Amino acid sequence: SGKTALVYGLLEKINKPVYIYRHPKPELIGSLGYGLMQSIEELEHMQEAVLWIDEPQLFIKYYDKRTNTALMNILSIARHRDVTIIFSTSDSRFVNRGLESYIDVWLVKDIEIDLVKQGSLVKKIVRKNCIIDEDGWRLQVHEFLFYGRDFPELNGKHTFAKPEYFSEEHSKPFKIAIETAKVVF
């Protein structure tokens, strides 16, 4: 749906050190000038940086429905260290109401609206940006919704251009890494 392309486009515009958490292709991100972060504990030593966690549900496995303590700690440390965290995921269910207050900006691409929790801010963002019915709501691949409490003038639908270098290898690194690991000679 373009989530990964959108993030790579954002990373190109950032003037801080960028780290990607547990990316399966370190040589790929290294060639773009980004660092690799293997352990979430490394966050304690970061300052004024950007951390991208692609598909956080692959890594942050232990949470309950009321309080996602692990994620709350990560977001709290990041805020104190001026570390911007970018999550890209097709599953927003791990973000509960308590965590929504830690999130300053939402960028929404195509999403299965039925999988979004009732009362979630994501559902409200979609409702504000659909004309007829949220069940039939879709964005074009190059479109996304922006919502930020501190940037109301930017709220709404926007477009982005996929970075020129972007390829299937950038788009599906976890899938490609798993398929490569299965090859037996």
PyMOL commands that set and color helices and strands:
alter all, ss='L'
color gray80, all
select helices_A, chain A and resi 3-12+26-30+40-45+56-58+69-80+97-100+113-115+121-128+134-136+152-154+168-171+173-182
alter helices_A, ss='H'
color red, helices_A
select strands_A, chain A and resi 18-21+35-37+49-54+83-88+105-108+143-148+156-159
alter strands_A, ss='S'
color yellow, strands_A
deselect
rebuild
show_as cartoon
